[in-house]
Amino acid sequence: MSNTIPPLSAATSAAVTTEAAPPPATAKSTSSAETTPQTEAVTLSDAAQTSTQLLSAAQQSAGIDHEAVARIRNALAAGNYNVAPEDLAQAMVAVLKVTSK
């Protein structure tokens, strides 16, 4: 996943300058950064992409099963909450399949 940040427009960069800054004396003093538009690219790692996809999937979900949350919270408090590794692996695969589309 890669995002490109567009260069600042002349109006935006003018708004960023302060009133105390003196105007350029001549056209020669203009730096190449001001005359050449620059772009910056951001590349997210695979882990960051997966996190972004999981967050998006969570935001689009129907909601929270409050009864299930209460059962799990009570089981954790009682010290008898156990997850079978096979069940955890299957749930992870299911989530990854949904988010990789």
Secondary structure, 3 states (H helix, E strand, C coil): CEEEECCCCHHHHHHHCCCCCCCCCCHHHCCHHHHCCCCEEEECCHHHHHHHHHHHHHHCCCCCCHHHHHHHHHHHHHCCCCCCHHHHHHHHHHHHHHHCC
